[in-house]
Amino acid sequence: MNLSTASPPLARPLSPSPVVRRLAALLLVNAVGNGLFLTVGTLWFTRGLGFSAGVVGAALTAAGLCGVPAALPVGRLCDRLGAKPVLAVVHVVQAGATAVFAFTGSLWPFVLLVCVTGAASRANGVARSTLYAHALPAAVRNRALAVLRALNNVGIGAGAALGSLVLAHGGPVLLRTAICASAAAYLLALLPLRAVPTGVAPGVAPGPEAARAVAARPLRDLPFVGVAVLNAVVNTLYVVLEVGLPLWTLGHTSARPAVTGWLLLTNTALVALLQVLAVRRVSELAGAARSFRLGGLLVSAACVTLAAATGRAPGGAVAVLLGAVVLLTAGEVLSQAGSWALAYGLAPEHAHGAYQGVLHTGVALGQALAPAALTALVLPHGTTGWAALAAVFACAALALPPVARHAARRNEAVAQAG
């Protein structure tokens, strides 16, 4: 196996169109609920439940850390039991925990709920990624994932718009109702999930002894772990977008505070428009590695551009910030397209859950630690801090293709030995 080899197809290909429609329905319902909760949740925690911003921030940090140990065992469960039942259980847990947010008023139950939802959110990502591997033929998987990701952004945008209406016109009762609606979305998504068929071939699912061996294998597959680490580094671009960009805009540029919302909206719209185009570069593993490399380099360029927004007049600052967001978004869609193809292409067909667990563990750890690193090591040092961060992204992007080639060669050697 070399890096130019396409991912192997499933043994019993399914017609992708109805499968994609069902997955799209699942994702849209879930995304609208998520967008609604992301918009109203923090305000409900502070004004509705009466917790301080510091308490809420610490609880959300704990939630991110709780997602780190959740990914790998959930991936193993998906390989042993199937992704559909695991995802269904995760949705029920998310629905229950989110609904209780609407009524709890005590600190420790609140912290516990935040940690449960943080772990469940990461588990949801692992189970959903494994479901895509089981339900979508390899030949159409990347394009289908691009469509689904675009729809996910549309759904989150719709939920955020609904949440904005709640914030503008609603009091505590309407805020509580919005929280309950977010919980209901997880349950509603179970309907399209039930109709999603999977195309796992007979004999692919391992027996008990093989399952235990497969569950341990990803952590022994050091080249794949290397791919996961580099992917985690580049995935911190979301922390740059959601934390670094707003703080830098408000504290270090002359742009008005409202600009931040428009910049984030620009990112959401561009992802929806560009993600399907980006997958054209990743028809095989070599193309996926190149796409990831280019994406990481564009994220690096975005960091340098963000640094250039300081010291400018308001109009100039906005123009530079917009350019940075365009670069960051292009880097996002290209690196994500490459990441999908590498994660699925380098994993055995019977162990997608375990390998996705490793990938998501890295992402969870990076996104949990990155906000503190960004606020302590990058923003206080201005241009120098952004240049150092740009160098980190560039090094990760340039290192990925040789590491991926090594992972592909290891897979070939393992297959020949077996």
C-alpha positions as CSV (number, residue, x, y, z in Angstrom):
1,M,0.0,0.0,0.0
2,N,1.4,3.4,-0.9
3,L,0.1,6.9,-0.4
4,S,-1.4,7.0,-3.8
5,T,-3.7,4.1,-3.1
6,A,-7.4,4.9,-2.8
7,S,-9.2,3.8,0.3
8,P,-10.7,0.3,0.0
9,P,-14.5,0.2,-0.7
10,L,-16.9,-1.6,1.6
11,A,-17.8,-5.1,0.5
12,R,-21.4,-4.3,-0.1
13,P,-21.7,-0.8,-1.4
14,L,-24.9,1.0,-0.7
15,S,-26.6,3.6,-2.9
16,P,-25.3,6.8,-1.4
17,S,-28.2,9.1,-2.1
18,P,-30.8,7.8,0.3
19,V,-28.1,7.2,2.9
20,V,-26.8,10.8,2.6
21,R,-30.3,12.1,2.8
22,R,-30.9,10.3,6.1
23,L,-27.6,11.3,7.5
24,A,-28.3,14.9,6.4
25,A,-31.6,14.8,8.3
26,L,-29.9,13.5,11.4
27,L,-27.2,16.1,11.2
28,L,-29.5,19.1,10.5
29,V,-31.7,18.4,13.4
30,N,-28.7,17.9,15.7
31,A,-27.0,21.1,14.3
32,V,-30.0,23.3,14.8
33,G,-30.2,22.2,18.4
34,N,-26.5,22.7,18.9
35,G,-26.6,26.2,17.3
36,L,-29.5,27.1,19.5
37,F,-27.8,25.9,22.7
38,L,-24.4,27.6,21.8
39,T,-26.2,30.9,21.4
40,V,-28.4,30.9,24.5
41,G,-26.5,28.5,26.8
42,T,-24.0,30.8,28.4
43,L,-26.5,33.5,29.0
44,W,-28.8,31.0,30.7
45,F,-26.0,29.7,32.9
46,T,-25.2,33.2,34.1
47,R,-28.5,35.0,34.1
48,G,-31.0,32.2,34.4
49,L,-29.1,30.0,36.8
50,G,-27.1,32.8,38.5
51,F,-23.6,31.4,38.1
52,S,-20.6,33.8,37.7
53,A,-18.8,34.0,34.4
54,G,-15.7,32.6,36.1
55,V,-17.6,29.5,37.3
56,V,-19.1,29.0,33.9
57,G,-15.7,29.3,32.2
58,A,-14.1,26.9,34.6
59,A,-16.9,24.4,34.1
60,L,-16.6,24.6,30.4
61,T,-12.9,24.0,30.6
62,A,-13.6,20.9,32.7
63,A,-16.1,19.8,30.1
64,G,-13.5,20.0,27.3
65,L,-11.0,18.0,29.4
66,C,-13.7,15.3,30.1
67,G,-14.0,14.8,26.4
68,V,-10.4,13.6,26.2
69,P,-10.8,10.2,27.9
70,A,-14.2,9.6,26.3
71,A,-13.2,9.2,22.7
72,L,-11.1,6.1,22.7
73,P,-13.5,3.8,24.6
74,V,-16.4,5.0,22.6
75,G,-14.6,4.2,19.4
76,R,-13.9,0.7,20.7
77,L,-17.6,0.2,21.5
78,C,-18.5,1.3,18.0
79,D,-16.3,-1.5,16.6
80,R,-17.8,-4.1,18.9
81,L,-21.5,-3.1,19.0
82,G,-21.9,-0.9,15.9
83,A,-21.9,2.8,15.6
84,K,-25.7,3.2,15.4
85,P,-26.6,1.9,18.9
86,V,-23.7,3.7,20.5
87,L,-24.8,7.0,18.9
88,A,-28.4,6.4,19.9
89,V,-27.4,6.0,23.5
90,V,-25.2,9.1,23.3
91,H,-28.1,11.1,22.0
92,V,-30.3,10.0,24.9
93,V,-27.6,11.0,27.4
94,Q,-27.2,14.4,25.7
95,A,-30.9,15.0,25.7
96,G,-31.3,14.2,29.4
97,A,-28.4,16.2,30.5
98,T,-29.3,19.2,28.4
99,A,-32.9,19.1,29.7
100,V,-31.7,19.1,33.3
101,F,-29.8,22.3,32.6
102,A,-33.2,24.1,32.4
103,F,-34.0,23.3,36.0
104,T,-30.8,22.8,38.0
105,G,-29.7,25.7,40.3
106,S,-27.0,24.1,42.4
107,L,-23.3,24.4,41.7
108,W,-22.1,20.8,41.8
109,P,-25.0,19.2,39.8
110,F,-24.3,22.0,37.3
111,V,-20.6,21.1,37.1
112,L,-21.4,17.4,36.8
113,L,-23.9,18.1,34.0
114,V,-21.4,20.2,32.1
115,C,-18.8,17.4,32.3
116,V,-21.3,14.8,31.2
117,T,-22.3,16.9,28.2
118,G,-18.6,17.6,27.3
119,A,-17.8,13.9,27.3
120,A,-21.0,13.1,25.4
121,S,-20.3,15.7,22.8
122,R,-16.9,14.1,22.1
123,A,-18.5,10.6,22.1
124,N,-21.1,11.9,19.6
125,G,-18.3,13.0,17.2
126,V,-16.5,9.6,17.4
127,A,-19.7,7.6,17.0
128,R,-20.9,9.8,14.1
129,S,-17.6,9.6,12.3
130,T,-17.6,5.8,12.7
131,L,-21.2,5.7,11.4
132,Y,-20.1,7.5,8.3
133,A,-17.5,4.8,7.7
134,H,-20.1,2.1,8.1
135,A,-22.8,3.7,6.1
136,L,-21.0,5.4,3.2
137,P,-19.2,3.6,0.4
138,A,-15.5,4.6,0.4
139,A,-15.8,5.8,-3.2
140,V,-18.2,8.5,-2.3
141,R,-17.4,9.1,1.4
142,N,-15.3,12.2,1.1
143,R,-17.8,14.1,-1.1
144,A,-20.7,13.0,1.1
145,L,-18.9,14.2,4.2
146,A,-18.3,17.6,2.5
147,V,-22.0,17.9,1.8
148,L,-22.8,16.9,5.4
149,R,-20.4,19.4,6.8
150,A,-21.8,22.2,4.7
151,L,-25.3,21.3,5.9
152,N,-24.0,21.1,9.5
153,N,-22.9,24.7,9.2
154,V,-26.2,25.7,7.8
155,G,-28.0,24.0,10.7
156,I,-25.8,25.7,13.3
157,G,-26.4,29.0,11.6
158,A,-30.2,28.5,11.7
159,G,-30.0,27.5,15.3
160,A,-27.9,30.5,16.2
161,A,-30.3,32.8,14.3
162,L,-33.2,31.3,16.3
163,G,-31.2,31.7,19.5
164,S,-30.5,35.4,18.6
165,L,-34.3,35.9,18.4
166,V,-34.7,34.4,21.8
167,L,-32.0,36.6,23.3
168,A,-33.4,39.7,21.7
169,H,-37.1,39.2,22.7
170,G,-37.2,36.6,25.4
171,G,-37.0,36.5,29.2
172,P,-36.2,33.6,31.5
173,V,-39.2,31.5,30.4
174,L,-38.3,31.6,26.8
175,L,-34.6,30.9,27.6
176,R,-35.6,27.8,29.5
177,T,-37.9,26.8,26.6
178,A,-34.9,27.2,24.2
179,I,-32.8,24.9,26.4
180,C,-35.5,22.3,26.4
181,A,-35.9,22.6,22.6
182,S,-32.1,21.9,22.3
183,A,-32.6,18.8,24.4
184,A,-35.6,17.7,22.3
185,A,-33.5,18.0,19.1
186,Y,-31.2,15.1,20.3
187,L,-34.3,12.9,20.6
188,L,-35.8,14.0,17.4
189,A,-32.5,13.1,15.6
190,L,-33.1,9.5,16.6
191,L,-35.8,9.2,13.9
192,P,-33.5,9.7,10.9
193,L,-30.8,7.7,12.7
194,R,-33.0,4.7,12.9
195,A,-33.4,4.7,9.2
196,V,-29.7,4.9,8.4
197,P,-28.5,1.5,7.0
198,T,-24.9,0.4,7.4
199,G,-22.9,-1.5,4.8
200,V,-20.4,-3.4,7.0
201,A,-19.6,-6.6,5.2
202,P,-20.0,-10.0,6.7
203,G,-16.9,-11.0,8.6
204,V,-15.7,-7.5,9.0
205,A,-16.9,-7.1,12.5
206,P,-14.3,-9.0,14.7
207,G,-15.1,-11.6,17.3
208,P,-14.4,-11.0,21.0
209,E,-10.6,-11.9,20.8
210,A,-10.0,-10.0,17.6
211,A,-12.0,-7.1,18.9
212,R,-9.7,-6.8,21.9
213,A,-6.6,-6.8,19.7
214,V,-8.1,-4.2,17.3
215,A,-9.0,-2.0,20.2
216,A,-5.3,-1.9,21.3
217,R,-3.9,-1.6,17.8
218,P,-4.3,2.2,17.1
219,L,-2.1,3.2,20.0
220,R,0.6,0.8,18.8
221,D,0.3,2.2,15.3
222,L,2.8,4.9,15.9
223,P,2.7,6.4,12.4
224,F,-1.1,6.8,12.7
225,V,-0.7,8.3,16.2
226,G,1.8,10.8,14.5
227,V,-0.9,11.7,12.0
228,A,-3.4,12.2,14.8
229,V,-1.0,14.5,16.7
230,L,-0.3,16.7,13.7
231,N,-4.1,16.7,12.9
232,A,-4.7,17.8,16.5
233,V,-2.2,20.7,16.2
234,V,-3.9,22.0,13.0
235,N,-7.3,21.5,14.4
236,T,-6.6,24.2,17.0
237,L,-7.4,26.6,14.2
238,Y,-11.0,26.5,15.7
239,V,-9.6,28.0,18.9
240,V,-7.9,30.7,16.9
241,L,-11.2,31.4,15.2
242,E,-13.5,31.2,18.3
243,V,-11.2,32.6,21.0
244,G,-8.1,34.2,19.5
245,L,-9.9,36.2,16.8
246,P,-12.5,37.8,19.1
247,L,-10.0,38.6,21.8
248,W,-7.5,40.0,19.4
249,T,-10.1,42.1,17.6
250,L,-11.5,43.6,20.8
251,G,-8.3,44.1,22.7
252,H,-5.7,44.9,20.0
253,T,-7.4,46.5,17.0
254,S,-9.5,49.5,16.4
255,A,-12.3,47.5,14.8
256,R,-15.8,47.7,16.4
257,P,-16.9,44.8,18.7
258,A,-19.8,44.0,16.3
259,V,-17.3,43.1,13.6
260,T,-16.5,39.8,15.4
261,G,-19.9,38.4,14.8
262,W,-19.8,39.3,11.1
263,L,-16.4,37.7,10.8
264,L,-17.6,34.4,12.4
265,L,-20.7,34.5,10.1
266,T,-18.3,34.9,7.1
267,N,-16.5,31.8,8.2
268,T,-19.7,29.8,8.5
269,A,-20.9,30.9,5.1
270,L,-17.6,30.2,3.4
271,V,-17.3,26.7,4.8
272,A,-20.8,25.9,3.6
273,L,-19.8,27.2,0.1
274,L,-16.3,25.8,-0.2
275,Q,-16.2,22.4,1.6
276,V,-17.6,20.4,-1.3
277,L,-15.1,22.0,-3.7
278,A,-12.2,21.2,-1.3
279,V,-12.7,17.4,-1.5
280,R,-11.8,17.4,-5.2
281,R,-8.2,17.4,-4.0
282,V,-8.5,14.2,-2.0
283,S,-9.5,11.4,-4.3
284,E,-6.6,9.4,-2.9
285,L,-4.3,9.5,0.1
286,A,-1.5,11.4,-1.5
287,G,-4.0,14.1,-2.5
288,A,-5.3,14.1,1.1
289,A,-1.9,14.7,2.5
290,R,-1.2,17.6,0.1
291,S,-4.6,19.1,0.9
292,F,-3.9,18.9,4.6
293,R,-0.4,20.5,4.1
294,L,-1.8,23.4,2.1
295,G,-4.6,23.9,4.6
296,G,-2.2,24.1,7.5
297,L,0.0,26.5,5.6
298,L,-3.0,28.8,5.0
299,V,-3.8,28.7,8.7
300,S,-0.2,29.7,9.3
301,A,-0.6,32.6,6.9
302,A,-3.9,33.6,8.6
303,C,-2.0,34.0,12.0
304,V,0.5,36.3,10.4
305,T,-2.3,38.3,8.8
306,L,-4.1,38.6,12.1
307,A,-1.0,40.1,13.7
308,A,-1.0,42.8,10.9
309,A,-4.5,44.1,12.0
310,T,-3.1,45.9,15.0
311,G,-2.2,49.6,14.7
312,R,-4.5,50.3,11.7
313,A,-7.5,52.6,11.3
314,P,-10.9,50.9,11.8
315,G,-11.5,50.4,8.1
316,G,-8.0,49.0,7.5
317,A,-8.2,46.7,10.5
318,V,-11.5,45.3,9.3
319,A,-10.1,44.6,5.9
320,V,-7.1,42.8,7.3
321,L,-9.2,40.8,9.8
322,L,-11.5,39.8,6.9
323,G,-8.5,38.6,4.9
324,A,-7.3,36.6,7.8
325,V,-10.7,34.9,8.2
326,V,-10.8,34.0,4.5
327,L,-7.3,32.4,4.8
328,L,-8.3,30.6,8.0
329,T,-11.5,29.3,6.4
330,A,-9.7,28.1,3.3
331,G,-7.2,26.4,5.6
332,E,-10.0,24.9,7.5
333,V,-11.8,23.3,4.6
334,L,-8.7,22.0,3.0
335,S,-7.2,20.5,6.2
336,Q,-10.5,18.9,7.2
337,A,-11.0,17.3,3.7
338,G,-7.5,15.9,4.0
339,S,-8.0,14.8,7.6
340,W,-11.1,12.8,6.7
341,A,-9.5,10.9,3.9
342,L,-6.4,10.1,5.9
343,A,-8.3,8.9,8.9
344,Y,-10.6,6.6,6.9
345,G,-7.9,5.5,4.4
346,L,-5.3,4.6,7.1
347,A,-7.7,2.7,9.3
348,P,-8.6,-1.0,8.8
349,E,-12.3,-1.4,7.7
350,H,-13.0,-3.4,10.9
351,A,-11.4,-0.8,13.2
352,H,-12.7,2.6,12.1
353,G,-14.2,3.2,15.6
354,A,-10.9,2.6,17.4
355,Y,-8.9,4.7,14.9
356,Q,-11.5,7.5,15.1
357,G,-11.2,7.3,18.9
358,V,-7.5,8.0,18.6
359,L,-8.0,10.9,16.2
360,H,-10.7,12.5,18.3
361,T,-8.7,12.1,21.5
362,G,-5.9,14.2,20.0
363,V,-8.4,16.8,18.8
364,A,-10.1,17.0,22.2
365,L,-6.8,17.4,24.0
366,G,-5.6,20.1,21.7
367,Q,-8.8,22.0,21.9
368,A,-8.9,21.7,25.7
369,L,-5.3,23.1,26.1
370,A,-5.2,25.6,23.3
371,P,-7.3,28.4,24.8
372,A,-5.0,28.7,27.8
373,A,-1.9,28.5,25.6
374,L,-3.4,31.1,23.2
375,T,-4.3,33.6,26.0
376,A,-1.1,33.1,27.9
377,L,1.6,32.6,25.2
378,V,0.3,34.2,22.0
379,L,-1.9,37.2,22.6
380,P,0.2,38.9,25.3
381,H,3.2,38.9,22.9
382,G,1.4,40.5,20.0
383,T,3.1,40.0,16.6
384,T,5.8,37.8,18.0
385,G,3.2,35.5,19.6
386,W,1.3,35.2,16.3
387,A,4.5,34.5,14.4
388,A,5.4,31.7,16.8
389,L,1.9,30.2,16.4
390,A,2.2,30.5,12.6
391,A,5.5,28.6,12.8
392,V,3.8,25.8,14.8
393,F,1.0,25.4,12.2
394,A,3.5,25.5,9.3
395,C,5.7,22.8,10.9
396,A,2.7,20.5,11.6
397,A,1.5,21.0,8.0
398,L,4.9,20.2,6.4
399,A,5.4,17.2,8.7
400,L,2.1,15.5,7.8
401,P,2.9,14.1,4.3
402,P,6.0,12.1,5.2
403,V,4.3,10.8,8.4
404,A,1.3,9.8,6.4
405,R,3.5,8.0,3.9
406,H,5.2,6.1,6.7
407,A,1.7,5.1,8.1
408,A,0.7,3.9,4.6
409,R,3.9,1.8,4.3
410,R,3.3,0.3,7.7
411,N,-0.2,-0.7,6.7
412,E,1.1,-2.4,3.6
413,A,3.7,-4.3,5.7
414,V,1.1,-5.4,8.2
415,A,-1.2,-6.5,5.4
416,Q,1.5,-8.6,3.8
417,A,2.6,-10.1,7.0
418,G,-1.0,-11.1,7.8
